[in-house]
């Protein structure tokens, strides 16, 4: 899956719109479950975007490090991935 930065920015703009919608819902004192549902949708959209960018990173940056034959670069990319993944837990 090839994703450009422009596509990522467009997705992020939609997510920002979702978050602004949540803010409006809170300001208007909408029903709690409806707000939670929208929060879950925004969180899901962010996770999806994160996964898409991670896939792009692995297929491009990490793959290039291995193809270049530099063990140090490849190890650095793997450590970066592990560090990011550990932050999720």
C-alpha positions in Angstrom: 0.0 0.0 0.0 1.5 3.3 -1.1 0.5 6.3 0.8 1.9 9.8 0.2 2.3 12.4 2.8 -0.5 14.4 1.1 -2.9 11.5 1.6 -1.8 11.3 5.2 -2.4 15.0 5.7 -5.9 14.6 4.1 -6.7 11.8 6.5 -5.4 13.8 9.4 -7.6 16.7 8.4 -10.7 14.4 8.5 -9.6 13.2 11.9 -9.2 16.8 13.1 -12.8 17.4 11.9 -13.9 14.4 14.0 -12.2 15.8 17.1 -13.7 19.2 16.5 -17.1 17.5 16.2 -16.5 15.8 19.6 -15.6 19.2 21.1 -18.9 20.6 19.8 -20.8 17.6 21.2 -19.4 18.2 24.6 -20.1 21.9 24.4 -23.7 21.2 23.5 -23.9 18.6 26.3 -24.9 15.8 23.9 -25.6 12.3 25.2 -22.5 10.7 26.8 -22.8 7.4 24.8 -22.9 9.4 21.5 -19.8 11.3 22.5 -18.0 8.1 23.5 -19.0 6.5 20.2 -17.4 9.5 18.3 -14.2 9.3 20.5 -13.9 5.6 19.6 -14.3 6.4 15.9 -11.6 9.1 16.1 -9.3 6.7 17.9 -9.9 4.0 15.4 -9.1 6.5 12.5 -5.8 7.4 14.2 -4.9 3.8 14.7 -5.6 3.0 11.1 -3.5 6.0 10.0 -0.7 4.9 12.3 -0.7 1.4 10.9 -0.7 2.7 7.3 2.3 4.9 8.1 4.1 2.1 9.9 3.6 -0.2 6.9 5.0 2.5 4.6 8.0 2.9 6.9 8.6 -0.8 7.0 8.3 -1.2 3.2 10.4 1.8 2.4 12.8 2.8 5.2 13.4 -0.5 6.9 13.6 -2.4 3.6 16.1 0.1 2.1 18.3 -0.3 5.2 18.4 -4.0 4.7 18.9 -3.8 1.0 21.8 -1.4 1.4 23.6 -4.1 3.3 24.5 -1.9 6.3 24.0 -4.0 9.3 24.3 -0.9 11.6 21.5 0.9 9.6 19.3 -2.2 9.6 19.8 -2.7 13.4 19.0 1.0 14.0 15.7 0.8 12.0 14.7 -2.4 13.9 15.5 -0.7 17.3 13.4 2.3 16.2 10.5 0.0 15.4 10.8 -1.8 18.7 11.0 1.5 20.6 7.8 2.8 19.0 5.9 -0.5 19.5 6.9 -0.6 23.2 5.3 2.8 23.8 1.9 1.3 22.9 2.1 -1.0 25.9 
